[in-house]
Amino acid sequence: MKATPLSNCERRFLLRAIEERKRLDGRQCYDYRNVRISFGADRGCCIVELGKTRVLAQVSCELVPPKPNRPTEGILFFNLELSPMAAPGFEPGRQPELLVKLNRLIERCLRNSKCIDTESLCVVAGEKVWQIRLDLHLLNHDGNIIDAASIAGIVALCHFRRPDVSVQGEEVTVYTPEERDPVPLSIHHMPICVSFAFFQQGTYLLVDPSEREERVMDGLLVIAMNKHREICTIQSSGGIMLVKDQVLRCSKITAVKVAEITELIQKALENDQKVRKEGGKFGFAESIPNQKITAFKMESAAVDTNNVEEQAEEIITNADPPSEVFAKPILHTAGTAQIGEGIENSWGDLEESEREEAAEEEGESEVTVFECQKMETEDTSTVRETKKDEPIVLSDSEEEEVVILEPEELPKKTRTQTNSKQENTSKKAFPKRRKKKRAAH
């Protein structure tokens, strides 16, 4: 695990707070964080939250041949995984020293303490036994992983149910949950780990250290105990030397914490069993409180729609009149307007850039009108010259009329008028030619 190291300023601040008997989350030195247990829809699946540290536990089973040296005992397998989702310092595909240490501690806590009766897992001696597999996944790391993992492991084992089995001769029959009710595991006691962090060579002691407190601690003491005050395992790590009185003091604190956590686990198991028997809703989705955004349901509130009009009239009559009324509000900026009654309209006010564009458009329109008038005068002059010199020959092709749209004033002579004049001159020239031909005959 490659965690980002703390700066010297942060380290001095944490140590100074511990010397003054203060913690960052407001707890006292011997206080434990809140423990929350939620069960999944399947048996043997649960999530344990120790403060912000979250661990998911899942139990599964299968029939396998037993070990040669223990033919009448079942097999227990434990596995803890640290994924990068829990903390950026965890690398996937590698087993750091912390992971190996945690797996060994969980095995000593749950397997070596003989909390599960492994002989009850035997189906046929020397041939088939149950293998119970416990998988623990760290979802979020905020310190004290071993305590959260031990609580999640024992809760999942207590919540798990294996299929029922019957043996007739050499034939083994495994029944489904619909045929026969599953059978719980035989659990003698519930060992729970409690961690203690030491600072300044054992001078100061904290229970349930957080992630930042673990970075500056000098040593760690883990004690696994059941509610009968039987120590299942104990482990000390770090470069500190503890005296006998310190260990006894920690064991007394562990006995109190284990009794409280065991009572909490039993209540959670009883509530889940009661809900499943009554046919109520259960699972992770139901354990999410409604106050969060990720809630799947919301309580419906009844709305009374009777006498709505009377209530509205009473509210209007009892309402106070507005303090100030603006009949004609003034708009201080040009080019803005509002929709409503009594509002001054200022859309007609043009800015300087708009005025320049309008002036340029007017100049261009005057130039186009002048060019049109010049072209029309040239056309009329050419028509007059054809009258004097060349005769006009009619053709069957239709003449196209050109219409020019002008902005302000129309010129006196347009192309349509010139076309009509050409038609009149052609009609007058045609009978003259006929008269000349008759005179020749």
Secondary structure as GFF3:
##gff-version 3
##sequence-region A 1 441
A	DSSP	alpha_helix	8	19	.	.	.	ID=ss1
A	DSSP	beta_strand	35	39	.	.	.	ID=ss2
A	DSSP	beta_strand	45	50	.	.	.	ID=ss3
A	DSSP	beta_strand	53	64	.	.	.	ID=ss4
A	DSSP	beta_strand	75	82	.	.	.	ID=ss5
A	DSSP	alpha_helix	97	110	.	.	.	ID=ss6
A	DSSP	three_ten_helix	118	121	.	.	.	ID=ss7
A	DSSP	beta_strand	122	124	.	.	.	ID=ss8
A	DSSP	beta_strand	128	140	.	.	.	ID=ss9
A	DSSP	alpha_helix	145	159	.	.	.	ID=ss10
A	DSSP	beta_strand	161	162	.	.	.	ID=ss11
A	DSSP	beta_strand	165	168	.	.	.	ID=ss12
A	DSSP	beta_strand	171	174	.	.	.	ID=ss13
A	DSSP	beta_strand	183	184	.	.	.	ID=ss14
A	DSSP	beta_strand	192	199	.	.	.	ID=ss15
A	DSSP	beta_strand	204	207	.	.	.	ID=ss16
A	DSSP	alpha_helix	211	216	.	.	.	ID=ss17
A	DSSP	beta_strand	219	225	.	.	.	ID=ss18
A	DSSP	beta_strand	231	238	.	.	.	ID=ss19
A	DSSP	alpha_helix	244	278	.	.	.	ID=ss20
A	DSSP	alpha_helix	284	287	.	.	.	ID=ss21
A	DSSP	alpha_helix	308	318	.	.	.	ID=ss22
A	DSSP	alpha_helix	352	388	.	.	.	ID=ss23
A	DSSP	alpha_helix	415	440	.	.	.	ID=ss24
###
